[in-house]
Amino acid sequence: MHRDTVLINGRTLTIGELMCVAFLDFPVALDPDPACLAQVRASRALNDQLIAEGKPIYGVTTGFGDSCDRQLSRERVDELQRNLLRCLGSGTGEYFGVPEGRAILLARLNSNTKGYSGVRVELLQQMVDFLNHGITPCIPVQGSVGASGDLVPLSYLGATLCGDREVWFRGRIMPAAEALAECGLKPLTLRAKEGLGIVNGTSVMTGVAAINLFRAAQIVEFSALTTAMTTEALLGVRNAFEPLAHVLKNHRGQQRFAAQVLAWLDGSHLARNLDEVFAEVGAFDGAEARRLRLKIQDRYSIRCSPQIAGVLDDVLEWATQWIENELNSANDNPLYDAATGHLFNAGNFYGGHVCMAMDALKTAVANVAQMAERQLELIIDEKFSNGLPANLVDPGRSEEQRAVFHGFKGMQLACTSLLVEALMRCNPASVHSQSTECHNQDKVSLGVHAARDCALVINLTEKIVAMQLIALAQAVEIRGADRLGPTRAAFDFVRSHVPYMTEDMQLDRPIREMVAAFRDNSFAPLFRMGEPQPLLRLLAKL
């Protein structure tokens, strides 16, 4: 794969580029435009000037947080930064994975490169070298309240730049000093403002949020596919996805989703047109009431799927803009405007936009998970499956044999368990602010909480969709896979991992294999139906 260098300037970084750096190890470099580093150096010069003038600069010549009423001598400003990282080293929980760690590091690098943080170019270059050598800070997932930035977790990033604490390197965890030595790099010595410039920002929540958006975009793709296959498995009616109804509703996400489902159904001999249903039930002369043999419309989890999954598509649209805005922002405090010589004590470290975006995203994803779980019920339950056998037990078995098999019953129980866990995580984090740090941080964003909950909801939804696809492959094979439309490619992909189930079998390994296929993007080449969906729109920015 050709890996273009991603240029860092604090203004133009996209989520697509972040994903390439985080997951595909694309190299990065500081933007060679002279204006970029000139801005960084100018803000640093202003910081040094204000120190020399004896000004009480928050977190530079004063204490932190509620301790900002204590000014120290200029001789101790570097020591203050080192002590800040030590004092914040209280993170708990497991470490973020390597892709998340790289996303966090890239987000912090880009913010500091914007040129308002008062840090040196040497600090930025150390971050660049970490990314390009594959050195990833080990960052605990717990400890941030999301204002004054992600202080505790980002202290681990800052410490590793200085050769302290632990990093991921070449597939294992090791002391940062050892990884630096192996790469021929020297530990960074922090100068005035630089510890604060690293920790006082939203980069943990933003890095995780960016990855969440990309993964949620994949869920929209899978949902269109599984909705189409469910329609085929139930011999459903395709006219619910025809364009006019969705144009009349005005929501672009709904329109895109319906168009993609309809494209998946193109050429299918299982999904029916409404005219075919009318022909099959025959005309009614009105002499007396009758009960139709066929449903003229499908249940809500199918028929309303564009109105359900389309919400996720539209949330992705605005949330992507919000997160890219945050990704390209100066989000620490204080900020230096070298052009005017002014210093700003503000609150850009507050992650309110990230938190709200993740609260909305996890709710939209969970609604799609619930839709998928309901679609699974329709094909497993013989009362609703339009002739499919109970629990999708192989109809080739005798009735006596079928009595001892339960097919996908256990999977459905597990699927419901996953859904409940996802729904429980949808309580919005943004309304649970808790005052802390001597009531200096008396309103906090909890952006990392929202981003982590969102990541968990996405993880659970991927497992639900994996289960659904395995069951759908069984259902459509019972109907006749040769009658499928373009969904045949997805059916064949599933069959390359999971065989047709002729008797009860353990399904945990196939579920894991399908989830792995989602996450390593080996499923991605199938997604070429209808108008490009969010996954492709994000990649299009590369």
N, C-alpha and C positions, 0 to 999 in steps of 0.2 A: 504494500500500500504506500502510495506517495504521501508523505507527511509534510504539508506546508507549515512553515513557521508562523505561529500566531503572534502578532505584534501587540505589545501592551502599551497603552497610552492613557488609560483611565477614562476613555470616551466611547470606544467602539466595540468593546467585547460583547459577543453574542453568546447565548446559551448553547448554540451549536458548536462554537469554538471551545467553550468550556468543556462540553462533553468530549470533544476530540482530545483535549489535553488530559482530562480526568481519566478517561477509559482507554484511549488509543495512544497515549504518550506522545502526542504531537509536541515538537519543541516550541519554546517561547523565546522571545527577545524583546528588549525594550525598544520602542519605536525609534528608528534612527532620525526622525524629524527633529532638528535641533531645538525647535520650540518646546518639545515635550520635556526634555531633561533641563532645559533652561528654566522652565516653570518650577520644576522640583528644586533646583539649586537656588532659585530666588526665594522660595518659601523657607528653605533652610537658612539662607542668609538673614532673612527677617527674624527668624527664631533666635539666631545667635546675637543679632543686634539688640533685641529686646532683653535678652539675658544680660548683655553687657551694660544696658541702661538701668539694671536693677529693678525692672518691673516685676510685679507678682504675677507670673504667668501660670495659669492653672496646670497642675501636674508636671510642670517643668521646674519652676522655682518655688512651688508650693506643694503641700501634701495633696492626696487624692480624695475625691468624694467629700464627705463631711469634714475631712481634715484639711480643706483648702484654706483655712484661716491661719495656717502655719507656713511661713515663708522661710526658706533655707538659703544658705550662701551659695554663690555660683560655683564654688569649688566642689560642691556635693551633688550637682545635678546629674552626673552620670551614675553615681552610686544609687540615687533615687530610682532610676529606671531599672537597674538590676534587682533592687529590692522589690519593686512592683511585681516583677515576674515571679519572684520567690513567694511573695505573700499570696499570690493568686493560684498557686499550685495545689489546689484542693479539689480537683475534678474527680469524679467517681464514675463507675459503670465501665462497660467495655469501651474499646476504642472504636472510633469511626473506621470504616474500611479504607483501603488505599484510594479508591476513586473519590470518595467523599473528602478524604484528607487533601488530595490534590486539588479538588474543586475549591476547598476552603482556602488553601494557600494561594491559588490563582486569584480568587476574589480579593484577598487582602493585598496582594501585589498590585492588582489593577487599581484599587482604591487609593493606595499610597502613591501610585504613579500619577494620579490626577494633578498633583502639584500643589496641594493645599495643606498637607499634613506636617510639613516642617522636618521631614526625614532626609537622610543623605541618600545619594545614588548608590552608595556601597550597600546599604540595606536592601534596596530593590534588587541589586545584582545578586545578592546572596539568595534571595527568593527564586530568582531566575535559575541560578545554578542548582538549587535544590530540585526544582521541577525537571530540569534537563538531565540531571544525574539520577533521577528516580529516587531521591531521598524524600520520604513523606513523614511529616510529624505524626506521632501517635497522640491523638487528641481524644480525651474522654468525652463521652456523649452527654454526661450530666454536669451541671454546674452553672449554666448561663440563665440569667433572668431576662436577657434581651434588651437591657438598657442599664446602664452605660456600656452598651455594646455587649459582645459575647466575651466578657472579661476573662473568666476562669478558663474556658477551653482555648481561647487564643493565647493565653500565657504559655501553653504548651508549644504552640507554633513558635512564639518568640524565643523560648528557651532553647529549642532545638537549633535555631539559627546561630545561637551562641555556643553550641556544642554540649548543651545540657539535656537531660531527660532522654527519651527513647524515640526512635524512628523506625518506620518500615523501610527496609532496604534489601533488595534482591531476594524477596520472598520470605524474609524473616524479620523479627523485631530485634534491634540491637541498640546499644548506646549511641547517641547522636555523634559523640566525639569519634567513635570508630568509623562510622559511615563517612564523616567528613574526611578523615585521614585516608580512607580507601580511595576517595575521589580527588585527593590532592587539594582539598579546600581547607581554609582556616576558619576557626570559630569567629563570629562577629563580636566585636565589643560595642555594646550599645552606648550611644551618646544621648545628650539631652533631648527629651521628647520622644525618642524612638521606641522605648518600651510601651509608652502610652499610645503612640501611633499604630502599634501592632494590635494591642488588645482592645482598644476603645473603638470598636466598630462592629458591623453586622455581618461579617464574612462567614461565620459558621452557619447561621440560619440561611444566608443567601446562597452559599455553595450547595447546601443540602436541598434547598428549595429549587434550585436550577435543575438538579438531577431529578427531583420529584416531577417537575413539569415534563421533562422528556419521557419519563416512564409512564406518566399518566397519559401522554399523547399516544403511546403504544396501546394503552388500554382502550382508547377510542377505536383504534384500528381493529383490535381483537373483537371488540363488542359488535362492530358492524359485521364481521365475519360470522360470529356465533349466532347473531340474530338471523342472518340469512340461512345458516344451516338449520337453525331451529324451525324456521318457516318451512324449509324443505322437509325436515323430519316429520312435521305435523301436517304436511300437505296443505299448508296455509295459503293465504290470499296475498298476492304481492301488491295489490293496488294501494295498500296503506302507505307505500313508499313512493308513489308516483309524485311528480314534482309539484303540481298545482296546489295541493293541500298545504304543502310546506311553504311555498311562496306566499300563500295567503296568511301564514302565521308570522312572517317577517324575520324570524331568527335565523341568522346565517348558519350557526352550528347545527341546528335542526335540519336545515336544507342540505348541508354537506353530508350529514350522517345518513339521511334518507337516500340521497343519491348514491352513496357508496353501497348501502344494502341492496338497492335496486340493481346496481352493476354486478354485485355478487350473484344475483338471481337471474341474470340475463342468460337465456338458453336453458334454464333448468326445466326438467320435465316432472319435477316434484311439486314445486310451488305453482299455484294456479292463478289465473286471472279471474276477476269477478264474473266475467261473461261465461267462463267455463262452469263456475258454480251455478249460475242461473240456469244454464243448459242442463246441468245434471239434476237439479231439483225439479225442473220443469215448470211450466206456467201453472198458475192457480186460477180456476174459473170463478172462485168466490162463492161457490155453493155452500161450503161449510169450512170451518177452521181446520187447519192441518198443522202437524209438527214436522218441521224440516229435518231431513236426514243429515244435512250438512250445516256447519256453521258458516254464515255468510260474512263473518268478520272474526278475527282472532282476538285472544285475550290481551289485556292491556300490556303485559310484559313484552309482547311482540308488536302489537299495533301502535302502542305509544312509545316504542323504543326511540324514535327520533326526538320525541319531546323529553325523553329522559337522558339519553346519552348526548343529545345535542346541547344540553346544558353544560356538560363537561367540556365539550368542544369549545363553547363560547367562553367558559371560565378560563380555559387555557389561553384564549386569545388575549384577554386583558391581563391575566396574571403573568403571562410571558412578558408583556410590556412593563409591568410593575417590577418584576424581578430583574429584567435587564436595566431598568432605570437605577435600581439599587446597586446592581453589579458595577455600574459606571459612575457611582456617586462618591463624593468625599464624605465619609460617614464616621469620622472621629471628632475629637474635641480636645483642645481648641483647634481652629482652622486659621490659616495665615493667608491673607490677600496681599501678595507682594506688590501688586500694582498700586495699591493705595497705602500700604504700610499698616493696614488695620489687622487687628486680631479679633477673632469672633469666638466667644464662649456660647455655644449653641447646643442643640440636642440631636444632631444628625445620627448619633449612635442608636437612637430609638428605632426599633424594628417594627413599627406599627404596620407599614404596608406589607412587609414580608409575612407577618403573622396573619393579617387579614386574608392575604392571598392563599396561604396554606390552610387556614380554617375553611375557606370556601372550596379549595381544591379537594381536600379530604372528604368533605361532604358530598361533592359532586361524584367523586370516585366511588364512595360508598353506595350511592344511589345506583350506579351502574353495577356494582357488585350484587346488590339486592335484585336488580333486574335479571342478572345472569343466574342467580340462585333460583328465581321463580321460573325462568325458562327451563332450567334443569328439571324442576318439578313436573313441568308439563310433559316432558318426554318420558319420564320414569313412571309416572302415575297412570295406570291403564284407564282411569276414569276420564282423563283429559288428553290422552295421547293419540286419539283418532286411529285406534287399531293397533298400536305398537304393544308388544307383550309387557306384562307387569315387570317392572324393574329392568327392562331390556334383556331379560333372559332369552337365550338363543331359542327362537321358535322352532328350530329343527329338532329339538329334543321332544321326547314324548311327554304327555301330560304328567305321567308318573315321575319322570325324571325332573321336569320343571318344578315339581313340588318341593324338591330338596335344594333347589338353587334360589338365591336371592339377588343375583346380579349386582346392580348398582345401588342397592339399598344402603349399604355401609358408607359408600362414597357420598350419598346424599346427606346422611347424618353428619359426616365430617364437614361437608360443604356448609351446612347450616351453622355448625359451630364456628367456622371461620367468619361467616357473615356476621354473626352476633358480636364476635370480637371486634370486627371492623366498625360496626355501628356504635359500639361502646366508646370508640376512640374519637367520635365525631363531636363531642362536647367542645365548643370553641375555647381555645386557649386564651384568646384576647380579653375575655371578660374575667379572668381569674388573677389579675394583677395583685401582688402582695407587696406592701411597703417593706423596704429593707435598707441596710447600710445606714443606720442612724437616721432613718427617714429622709435622707438625701435623695435616694432613689424611691420616691414615694408612689410612683406610677411606672410600671415596667411593662414591656411588650410581650414577653414570653414567646418570642418568635422561634427560638429553637424548639421549645415544646411543641408548637404547632407544626414545625417542619418535621420533627421526629415522628409525631403522631401520623402525619400525612404519609411519611415513608412506610410506616407500619400498615396503614390502610391499603396502600398500593401493593405491598408484599402479600397481604392476605387476598386481595382481589386477583392478583396474578395466579394464586393457587386455585381460587374459585373458577377462574376462566380455564385453567388447565384441566380441572375435573370436568368442566362442562364440555370441552373439546373432545376428551376421551369418550364421554358418554354419547356425544353427538356422532362420533365416528361409528359407534355401535348402532345407533338408531338409523343412520342413513344407509349403513350396509344392510340392515334388515329391510329397508325400503327398496334398496337397489342402488348401489353407488354409481352404476353406469347411467343413472338418470339425473345425476347432479349436473349443475352448471359449473361456473368457474370455481366453486367451492371444492371441486374434485381435487385441486392442487393441495388444499389444506387437508382434506381427507387423506390423501396419499402421504403427506408429511406426518400426520398423526400415526398412520399405519406403519411408518418406518420406525416408530418408537414403541408402539403398543399394538399387539395383535388383536384380532377379533376374539371376543370372549365367548367361548363355547361352554364354559363352566365357571363356577366361582373361582376367583383368583385374587391374590394380593395385589393391590394397585398403588401402594405408596411409592415404589420405585418409578413406575411410569409417570406418576404425578410429578415427582422431582425432575425427571428427564424433560417433561414438557415445560416446567417452569424454567429450567436451565436454558431451553431453546428460546424462550421469550427473552431471557436476560442476555444471552450472547448474540442476539439479533439474527440467529440462523433462520428464524421465521420471517424476518423482514422482507426478503425478496417477493413474498406473496402479496404484499400490500401495494397493489397497483390498480386498485379498483376505484372508479369514480374520480371525483375531484380530489386532489392531494389533501390528505388529512394533516393534523397538527405535526405528527412526526416528520413528515416530508417538508412541511413549511419551515420547521425549525432548521432542518438540515440545509434547506435552500439558501439560508443566509451565509453559508460557508463560502 
